[in-house]
Amino acid sequence: MAARGTGAAGGKLPTIGFLGANASVWSPWTAAFVERMRKLGWIEGRTIAIEYRWDEGRPERSAEIVAEFVRLKVDSFLSIPKSLRVGTEKPVISEDWFFARS
């Protein structure tokens, strides 16, 4: 099995940093995200790496986590604003969230 962030051939995979509030609460969101990425041809562990981080309900931790993503040199990161989660039971993942690598 390839190490996290490396493909089967040993090359570095494009990496997304995923910032959420709480792993258990975000479970439906992460599952929908991974499924949508798969439908777009991005398979976690094969064609893309995803680094998950949780602020555990402490928004002040978000800046620390973003700084960690910078140190890890992730290609992009995402966090779903709280306003997009309110009032919905199903997450909506759109291609607009994904940015081309520079």
GIZIVEN-V569686 format. One record per residue. N is the residue number from 1. PHI is phi in radians with two decimals (999 if undefined). OMEGA is omega in radians with two decimals (999 if undefined). Layout:
BEGIN
n->N phi->PHI omega->OMEGA
n->N phi->PHI omega->OMEGA
END
This chain:
BEGIN
n->1 phi->999 omega->-3.11
n->2 phi->-1.26 omega->3.07
n->3 phi->-1.17 omega->3.13
n->4 phi->-0.98 omega->3.11
n->5 phi->1.54 omega->3.09
n->6 phi->-2.18 omega->3.13
n->7 phi->-1.46 omega->-3.12
n->8 phi->-1.01 omega->-3.13
n->9 phi->-1.49 omega->3.11
n->10 phi->1.58 omega->3.12
n->11 phi->-1.36 omega->3.14
n->12 phi->-1.22 omega->3.09
n->13 phi->-1.48 omega->2.95
n->14 phi->-1.01 omega->-3.04
n->15 phi->-2.17 omega->3.07
n->16 phi->-1.94 omega->2.98
n->17 phi->-1.61 omega->-3.11
n->18 phi->-2.01 omega->-3.11
n->19 phi->-1.84 omega->3.11
n->20 phi->-2.34 omega->-3.10
n->21 phi->-1.45 omega->-3.00
n->22 phi->-2.80 omega->-3.06
n->23 phi->-1.01 omega->-3.09
n->24 phi->-1.23 omega->3.12
n->25 phi->-1.20 omega->-3.07
n->26 phi->-1.48 omega->-3.09
n->27 phi->-0.87 omega->3.11
n->28 phi->-1.11 omega->-3.14
n->29 phi->-1.20 omega->-3.13
n->30 phi->-1.15 omega->3.11
n->31 phi->-1.10 omega->3.13
n->32 phi->-1.16 omega->3.12
n->33 phi->-1.08 omega->-3.12
n->34 phi->-1.09 omega->3.13
n->35 phi->-1.13 omega->3.13
n->36 phi->-1.13 omega->3.09
n->37 phi->-1.06 omega->3.12
n->38 phi->-1.04 omega->3.13
n->39 phi->-1.11 omega->3.11
n->40 phi->-1.51 omega->3.10
n->41 phi->1.69 omega->3.14
n->42 phi->-1.81 omega->-3.08
n->43 phi->-1.83 omega->-3.12
n->44 phi->-1.04 omega->3.14
n->45 phi->1.55 omega->3.12
n->46 phi->-1.91 omega->-3.09
n->47 phi->-2.04 omega->3.13
n->48 phi->-2.71 omega->3.03
n->49 phi->-1.92 omega->3.10
n->50 phi->-2.19 omega->3.08
n->51 phi->-1.77 omega->-3.13
n->52 phi->-1.63 omega->3.05
n->53 phi->-2.40 omega->-3.07
n->54 phi->-2.21 omega->3.12
n->55 phi->-1.53 omega->3.08
n->56 phi->0.91 omega->3.10
n->57 phi->1.34 omega->3.11
n->58 phi->-1.98 omega->-3.07
n->59 phi->-0.97 omega->3.12
n->60 phi->-1.11 omega->3.10
n->61 phi->-1.27 omega->-3.09
n->62 phi->-0.98 omega->3.14
n->63 phi->-1.09 omega->3.09
n->64 phi->-1.10 omega->-3.12
n->65 phi->-1.17 omega->3.09
n->66 phi->-1.08 omega->3.09
n->67 phi->-1.07 omega->3.07
n->68 phi->-1.11 omega->3.10
n->69 phi->-1.03 omega->3.12
n->70 phi->-1.11 omega->3.12
n->71 phi->-1.07 omega->3.13
n->72 phi->-1.31 omega->-3.12
n->73 phi->1.02 omega->3.05
n->74 phi->-1.11 omega->-3.12
n->75 phi->-1.33 omega->3.06
n->76 phi->-2.81 omega->3.05
n->77 phi->-2.49 omega->3.11
n->78 phi->-2.49 omega->3.02
n->79 phi->-2.57 omega->-3.13
n->80 phi->-1.54 omega->3.12
n->81 phi->-1.01 omega->-3.12
n->82 phi->-0.95 omega->-3.11
n->83 phi->-1.09 omega->3.12
n->84 phi->-1.40 omega->-3.10
n->85 phi->-1.62 omega->-3.04
n->86 phi->-1.18 omega->3.04
n->87 phi->1.39 omega->3.12
n->88 phi->-2.24 omega->3.10
n->89 phi->-1.65 omega->-3.13
n->90 phi->-1.96 omega->3.09
n->91 phi->-1.27 omega->3.08
n->92 phi->-1.99 omega->-3.14
n->93 phi->-1.95 omega->-3.13
n->94 phi->-2.13 omega->3.12
n->95 phi->-1.08 omega->-3.14
n->96 phi->-1.06 omega->-3.13
n->97 phi->-1.35 omega->-2.99
n->98 phi->-1.74 omega->-3.09
n->99 phi->-1.98 omega->3.11
n->100 phi->-1.16 omega->3.07
n->101 phi->-1.21 omega->3.12
n->102 phi->-1.48 omega->999
END
